[in-house]
Amino acid sequence: DREFVVVDTGGLVFDDETEFLPLIREQAMMALSQASAAIFVVDGQQGITGGDQEIATWLRVQKIPVFVAVNKCESETVGAMQTADFWELGIGEPYAISSIHGSGTGELLDELILHLPVMEEAEEPEVRIAIIGRPNVGKSSLLNAFLGENRSIVSPISGTTRDAIDTVITRNGNNYRLIDTAGIRRKKNVDYGPEFFGINRAFRAIDRCDVVLLVLNAEDGVTEQDQKLAGRIAEEGRACVIVVNKWDAVEKDSYTIYDYQEQLNSRLAFTEWAENIFVSALTGQRVDKILEIVDRAVEQHRRRVSTAVINEVLEESTTWHNPLVTRQGKQGKIYYGTQVSSQPPTIALFVNDPSRFNDNYRRYIENQFRTQLGFAGTPLRLLWRGKKQREGEKIVNRATRVK
């Protein structure tokens, strides 16, 4: 009857202004201001440190319950002695845990959930948006521009974001879950460690989202890694919006945007169906227009078209351009088509023999569906089903019924 999100903040240091540390403090304070409870993790083997005491002093003035989790207590006997020292912090009972073995976490969770609100209302529908791209293209800056606050740490150093961070916003009565992910580099440049797992979480974010914002750096153009990410998005069947960030940093003339658009169309063939938008997360230029494009992409991604309309398109398309005749004098024939699923829209085409339709003709049919029916912002899958396939399925179905 309780549902909660765990926010893991960076390590807190109060007396150091080095690069990330002020940003980490700001992020931790923001997380605490929105939390129902806090878990203060300390090192049982090291004992109480000056840093622990500073954080404890800060936590004592917070208006939420705080639980002290004494980590690295693998031994029950020694752990009890290690834990006793942390009563000195004066913020409640310390709990002996071992994050490696998982011991003690159950008792901590049992006490924690007593302070969490009960979920009574049904979840409101939301659109899940994954923000994907190479390191340092401005994904976290884009998230902060959406929110109007520094929810994600932004730095010119690549790889600042290592986890997939969920944030829910509401615009015009619609709920959007924004997932800021780790920058994705080539495998050979990624060491086994935090970045490796961050990239895996980024790929899982693609799996669980409705639409992907593929963020590019306008100064770099379309790179090989951008192409691979576009291929991954299409392969997973997700709706997509191409966001060209840092557009304010590009020197422009009256032809710049058209030249860049041509580059996108030629180099991102996997997602040529996606809408593009040129923005600046730094200045906020056109950022507010992104969700309008997201709404259109999601609508098309979930769209269903009647069988009658699909067959009207097929009839007109085959009238204008018949399948080529093979060297053996045989020609492909499309009997009819029907949409079998959505997200992404998937249309089954029932034909005499799929091998009689070459890639060019298959692309022609897909382009006809897009020209006449839209489907902008979403992949469109066509299943070419031959007579032998259908007969084989009937045999399997009959055998299943006999059992």
Secondary structure, DSSP 8 states (H G I E B T S, - for coil): -------------SS---TTHHHHHHHHHHHHHT-S-EEEEEETTT---HHHHHHHHHHHTSSS-EEEEEE---SHHHHHHHHHGGGGG-SS-EEE--TTT-TTHHHHHHHHGGGS----S----EEEEEEEESTTSSHHHHHHHHHTS--S---SSTT---S-EEEEEEETTEEEEEEE------GGG--TTHHHHHHHHHHHHHHH-SEEEEEEETTT-S-HHHHHHHHHHHHHT-EEEEEEE-GGGS---TTHHHHHHHHHHHH-GGGTTSEEEE-BTTTTBTGGGHHHHHHHHHHHHT----HHHHHHHHHHHHHHS---B-TTS-B--EEEEEEEETTTTEEEEEES-GGGS-HHHHHHHHHHHHHHH--TTS--EEEEE-HHHHHHHHHHHHHHHH-
